Amino acid sequence: MPETLYSLGKAASLIGDSAIAEGSWLKVIELEKNTALAAQAHFGLAGVHRKQEKATQAQHEMQEFQKLQGTIGPPRSE
């Protein structure tokens, strides 16, 4: 279930487990493609990449997030 994967990624990110967060969010993106949940996963990945000092990857994920935001509207609030 993509929502569960997203939540797992979020929880992992909060406790500092970047590998699980990244893996979970990449799977969400693979499953969801162009949905609000995929946009949120791109946003989360951007944060993980920033923490890892991977500026280019972080910028790419933010661009994907912004692109999806332009096509699907605002993200769901949690």
Helices and strands as residue ranges (DSSP letters): H 2-14, H 18-32, H 36-51, H 55-72
